Amino acid sequence: MLYAIISEDVSGSLEKRLAARPEHVARLKALHSAGRLELAGPHPAMDADDPGDAGYSGSLIVAEFSSLEAARQWAEADPYVSAGVYARVTVKPFRKVLP
């Protein structure tokens, strides 16, 4: 089943994000290689593709996991969590309708 991992950044997270990004992206690439990643990306902190120093306010990942608990465990092990980038992470079942 698909699960949405919705994360909200702490204030001023950009430096922490940049430091942990290589490990974070490596995990996403592994999900993609396994055919389990639907989409992933950050929420810019302002209405722009490149928010510059404003950074990001959070992230969204939609991926396939065997259970809600497996998705939660994967999300809790994210390098952004251990680096203190995220203030909160919510994991919910997701049902893709379109496209």
Secondary structure, DSSP 8 states (H G I E B T S, - for coil): -EEEEEEEE-TT-HHHHHHHHHHHHHHHHHHHHTT-EEEEEEEESSSSS--GGG-EEEEEEEEE-SSHHHHHHHHHT-HHHHTT-EEEEEEEEE-----
